[in-house]
Amino acid sequence: MVHILVRHKVADYNRWKEAFDSHLSARKRAGETGFRLFHNVEDMREIFLLVDWQSIEEARKFMTSDELRDAMAKAGVVGAPEVQYLEDARSVHRTSAD
């Protein structure tokens, strides 16, 4: 599985979140299989996304698309996002029994 780690600032978290949620079908069509959303505890305008993709090719195509660039501008993203492409190396999920 391939992941994209994205960090960016937004002008208004609620405005950005509404736009992000409304863009779900486009992300799914492009190959997204899931995501985790985080924001900085000190400043919720600083957003972190860990997005799962079917393939690196689909992820890169989506991340460089004009559609995404336009959606981010309308959502109030400030500046250019920091984007990293990642692959699973190891995963551990702890339980109380560990």
Residue pairs with C-beta under 8 A, 6 or more apart in sequence:
1 33
1 52
1 53
1 87
1 88
2 52
2 53
2 54
2 55
2 56
2 59
2 85
2 86
2 87
3 50
3 51
3 52
3 53
3 85
3 86
3 87
3 88
4 49
4 50
4 51
4 53
4 59
4 63
4 83
4 84
4 85
4 86
5 48
5 49
5 50
5 83
5 84
5 86
6 47
6 48
6 49
6 51
6 81
6 82
6 83
7 46
7 47
7 48
7 81
7 82
8 46
8 47
8 72
8 77
8 78
8 79
8 80
8 81
8 82
9 45
9 46
9 47
9 77
9 78
9 79
10 16
10 45
10 47
10 75
10 76
10 77
10 78
11 45
11 76
11 77
11 78
12 45
12 76
13 39
13 44
13 45
13 47
15 75
15 76
16 47
16 75
16 76
16 77
19 71
19 74
19 75
19 76
20 37
20 75
23 71
26 67
26 71
27 35
27 51
27 62
30 58
30 61
30 62
30 65
31 53
31 54
31 55
31 58
31 59
31 62
32 51
32 52
32 53
32 62
33 52
33 53
33 54
34 51
34 52
35 49
35 50
35 51
35 52
36 49
36 50
37 47
37 48
37 49
38 47
38 48
38 49
38 50
39 45
39 46
39 47
39 48
40 46
40 48
45 78
51 59
53 59
53 62
56 85
59 85
60 85
62 68
63 83
72 81
